[in-house]
Amino acid sequence: MPLDLTSDAQSGIAGLRSRIDTVDAEISRLVAERRELSHRVQRIRLDDGGPRTQLGRENEVIAGYTGRLGTSLGASLAHLLLTDCRGALPAAGRDGDAGRRA
């Protein structure tokens, strides 16, 4: 059954959806930035002979999201982000690596 909304309601919804689209684009940009930063941290750790990830740090991230968003949503979102940011690292030769290990 189609909704018969007033033009004011339709306009209000359109404005809110536009803002949602803007927020979604910003979230996507921030996730990509987070991924890049995480990869840089992982690369530094690996280049220094350490582990790629640190369970303690991941637990801090999960706790932060859980505290801000609630147990179920926060933990789920944190796990998704951590999994995404743990993905394949870019190939060697990134900025800042030149000459680190001669």
C-alpha positions as CSV (number, residue, x, y, z in Angstrom):
1,M,0.0,0.0,0.0
2,P,1.6,3.3,-1.1
3,L,2.0,6.0,1.5
4,D,0.0,9.2,0.9
5,L,2.3,11.7,2.6
6,T,1.8,15.5,2.5
7,S,4.3,17.4,0.5
8,D,5.7,18.8,3.8
9,A,6.3,15.3,5.1
10,Q,7.9,14.2,1.8
11,S,10.1,17.3,1.8
12,G,11.1,16.7,5.4
13,I,11.9,13.0,4.7
14,A,13.9,14.0,1.6
15,G,16.0,16.5,3.6
16,L,16.6,13.9,6.4
17,R,17.6,11.2,3.8
18,S,20.0,13.7,2.2
19,R,21.6,14.2,5.6
20,I,21.8,10.5,6.1
21,D,23.5,10.1,2.8
22,T,26.0,12.7,3.8
23,V,26.6,11.0,7.2
24,D,27.0,7.6,5.4
25,A,29.6,9.1,3.0
26,E,31.5,10.5,6.0
27,I,31.4,7.2,7.8
28,S,32.8,5.5,4.7
29,R,35.6,8.1,4.5
30,L,36.4,7.6,8.2
31,V,36.5,3.8,7.9
32,A,38.9,4.1,4.9
33,E,41.1,6.5,7.0
34,R,41.0,4.1,10.0
35,R,42.0,1.2,7.7
36,E,45.0,3.2,6.4
37,L,46.1,4.2,9.9
38,S,45.7,0.6,11.1
39,H,47.8,-0.7,8.2
40,R,50.5,1.8,9.0
41,V,50.6,0.7,12.7
42,Q,50.7,-2.9,11.6
43,R,53.5,-2.3,9.2
44,I,55.6,-0.5,11.8
45,R,55.1,-3.4,14.3
46,L,56.0,-6.0,11.6
47,D,59.1,-4.0,10.4
48,D,60.3,-3.9,14.0
49,G,59.9,-7.6,14.5
50,G,56.7,-7.4,16.5
51,P,53.3,-9.1,16.0
52,R,50.9,-7.7,13.4
53,T,48.1,-7.2,15.9
54,Q,47.9,-6.7,19.7
55,L,45.0,-8.4,21.4
56,G,45.1,-5.9,24.3
57,R,44.7,-2.9,22.0
58,E,41.8,-4.7,20.1
59,N,40.1,-5.3,23.5
60,E,40.4,-1.6,24.3
61,V,38.8,-0.7,20.9
62,I,35.9,-3.2,21.6
63,A,35.4,-1.8,25.1
64,G,35.3,1.8,23.7
65,Y,32.7,1.0,21.1
66,T,30.7,-1.1,23.6
67,G,30.7,1.7,26.1
68,R,29.6,4.3,23.6
69,L,27.0,2.2,21.6
70,G,25.9,-0.5,24.0
71,T,27.1,-4.1,24.3
72,S,25.6,-5.8,21.3
73,L,25.9,-3.0,18.7
74,G,29.2,-1.7,20.0
75,A,30.9,-5.1,20.0
76,S,29.5,-6.0,16.6
77,L,30.7,-2.8,15.0
78,A,34.1,-2.9,16.7
79,H,34.6,-6.5,15.5
80,L,33.6,-5.5,11.9
81,L,36.0,-2.6,11.9
82,L,38.9,-4.6,13.4
83,T,38.4,-7.4,10.9
84,D,38.3,-4.9,8.0
85,C,41.3,-3.0,9.2
86,R,43.3,-6.3,9.7
87,G,42.9,-7.0,6.0
88,A,45.8,-7.5,3.5
89,L,48.5,-4.9,4.0
90,P,49.6,-2.9,1.0
91,A,52.8,-4.0,-0.7
92,A,56.1,-2.9,0.7
93,G,57.5,0.5,-0.4
94,R,55.2,2.8,1.5
95,D,56.3,6.3,2.5
96,G,58.6,6.3,5.5
97,D,60.0,2.8,4.9
98,A,63.0,3.8,2.8
99,G,66.2,3.1,4.7
100,R,64.6,1.7,7.8
101,R,66.2,-1.7,7.4
102,A,69.5,-1.4,5.6
